[in-house]
Amino acid sequence: MQHPLELFRFCPKCGSADFEIHNFKSKHCPNCGFTYYQNPSSATAAFILNNRGELLVVRRGKEPAKGTLDLPGGFVDNGESGEQGIIREIKEETGLSIGHVDYLFSIPNIYRYSGMDIHTLDMFYLCHTDDDTLPQAADDASECMWVPLRQVYVERFGLRSIRQAVHTFLQQNC
């Protein structure tokens, strides 16, 4: 696996080709003094339960893992907290308006996108909804479905960190 910093050959500030490895997570430009740190991107995913104890799962509409099951979620935007990011992502992918989320746990992950390995820190949240209507799939989701917890099968989820999180969640809640 190629380290993400190996893809950056030129300083993003001054364009110099003297963009050198500084340490395992950064490159430094001796010409302008700029140091670039490759830190993980923040990502979120939600365990949304309805009043019947069913879990909302979505089917991925895009690569990676297109067609497999997933949890609603995505990347946190600049200026957002994790909580704001997951509430926005839920609305974008399902149409549900969630007012409150509870942080559960996080998992480091590598997300393959556009031919590059993106290191992420995936944060998982618990949400509840009393709304029995079927959410409407949009954005990255091609389908939404409520699934009883006892019928949630970890192997049907396409992304490694999501499978790990679903496994952990089911162990704690079933």
C-alpha positions in Angstrom: 0.0 0.0 0.0 1.4 3.4 -1.0 1.6 6.0 1.7 -0.6 9.0 0.9 2.3 11.4 1.2 4.1 9.6 -1.7 1.5 11.1 -4.1 2.4 14.6 -3.3 5.7 15.5 -5.1 5.5 19.3 -5.1 5.0 21.8 -2.3 1.3 22.9 -2.4 2.3 26.4 -1.2 5.2 27.4 -3.5 5.3 24.5 -6.1 8.9 23.5 -5.3 10.0 20.0 -6.2 12.1 20.0 -3.0 9.1 18.7 -1.0 10.8 16.2 1.4 9.6 13.6 3.9 9.8 15.2 7.3 8.5 12.3 9.4 5.9 9.4 8.9 3.0 11.8 8.7 4.4 15.0 7.1 6.4 16.5 4.3 8.4 19.7 4.5 9.5 22.3 1.9 12.9 23.8 2.7 12.4 26.6 0.2 9.3 28.2 1.8 9.2 26.5 5.2 5.8 24.9 4.7 5.1 21.6 6.4 2.1 19.5 5.3 0.7 17.0 7.8 -1.3 14.0 6.5 -3.9 13.6 9.3 -7.0 11.5 9.1 -10.3 12.9 7.7 -13.3 12.9 10.0 -16.1 10.6 9.0 -19.4 9.7 10.7 -22.0 6.9 10.6 -25.3 6.5 12.4 -27.1 3.7 14.1 -30.7 5.0 13.7 -33.3 3.0 15.6 -37.1 3.5 15.2 -39.7 2.9 17.9 -40.0 -0.8 16.9 -36.3 -1.3 17.5 -35.4 -1.6 13.9 -32.1 -0.3 12.4 -32.1 1.9 9.4 -29.6 0.7 6.8 -28.9 2.0 3.3 -27.6 0.5 0.2 -24.5 2.2 -1.2 -25.3 3.9 -4.5 -21.6 4.7 -5.3 -18.2 3.1 -5.1 -16.5 2.0 -3.0 -18.6 -1.1 -2.2 -21.5 0.0 -4.4 -24.6 -2.2 -3.9 -23.6 -3.3 -0.4 -25.3 -2.3 2.9 -24.1 0.7 4.8 -25.1 3.0 7.6 -26.1 6.6 6.8 -23.1 8.9 7.2 -20.2 10.5 5.4 -17.4 13.0 5.8 -17.5 15.9 8.2 -17.3 19.3 6.5 -14.9 22.1 7.5 -16.4 24.0 10.4 -18.8 21.2 11.5 -18.7 19.2 14.7 -19.1 15.4 14.3 -22.6 15.8 15.6 -23.5 18.5 13.0 -21.9 16.4 10.3 -23.9 13.2 11.1 -27.2 15.2 11.4 -26.5 16.8 7.9 -25.5 13.4 6.4 -28.6 11.7 7.7 -30.8 14.4 6.2 -29.0 14.3 2.8 -29.1 10.5 2.5 -32.5 9.7 4.0 -34.5 12.9 4.4 -34.9 12.3 8.1 -34.5 15.2 10.5 -32.7 14.1 13.6 -32.5 16.5 16.5 -30.2 14.6 18.9 -27.4 12.1 18.5 -25.3 10.3 21.1 -21.6 9.5 20.4 -20.8 5.8 20.7 -17.2 5.0 19.6 -14.7 5.5 16.8 -12.7 3.3 14.5 -9.6 4.2 12.4 -10.1 3.3 8.8 -8.7 3.5 5.3 -11.2 4.5 2.7 -10.2 3.9 -0.9 -11.4 6.8 -3.1 -10.3 8.0 -6.5 -7.4 5.6 -6.5 -6.1 6.9 -3.2 -6.1 5.5 0.3 -7.8 8.1 2.5 -7.1 7.6 6.2 -10.2 8.4 8.2 -11.4 8.4 11.8 -14.9 7.0 11.6 -17.1 8.2 14.5 -20.3 6.3 15.2 -23.5 7.8 16.7 -26.8 6.5 18.0 -30.0 8.2 17.0 -33.7 7.5 17.6 -36.7 8.4 15.5 -40.4 8.0 16.2 -41.1 8.6 12.5 -42.4 5.3 11.0 -42.3 6.6 7.5 -39.8 5.0 5.2 -36.9 7.4 4.6 -36.2 8.4 1.0 -32.8 7.4 -0.4 -30.8 10.2 -1.8 -27.2 11.4 -2.3 -24.9 8.4 -1.8 -27.7 6.0 -0.8 -29.7 4.1 -3.5 -32.1 2.5 -1.0 -33.2 2.8 2.6 -34.8 0.0 4.7 -35.7 -0.7 8.3 -34.3 -4.0 9.5 -35.0 -5.8 12.8 -31.8 -6.0 14.8 -31.9 -9.8 14.8 -32.0 -9.8 10.9 -28.9 -7.5 10.5 -26.1 -9.5 9.1 -22.6 -8.0 9.4 -21.2 -9.7 6.2 -23.7 -7.7 4.0 -22.0 -4.4 4.9 -19.3 -3.6 2.3 -16.9 -1.3 4.2 -14.5 -2.8 6.8 -15.0 -0.2 9.5 -18.8 -0.3 9.1 -18.8 -4.2 9.4 -16.6 -3.8 12.6 -18.9 -1.2 14.0 -22.1 -3.2 13.2 -20.6 -6.2 14.9 -19.7 -4.2 18.0 -23.2 -2.5 18.1 -25.0 -5.9 17.7 -22.9 -7.5 20.5 -23.9 -4.6 22.8 -27.6 -4.4 21.8 -28.8 -7.9 21.0 
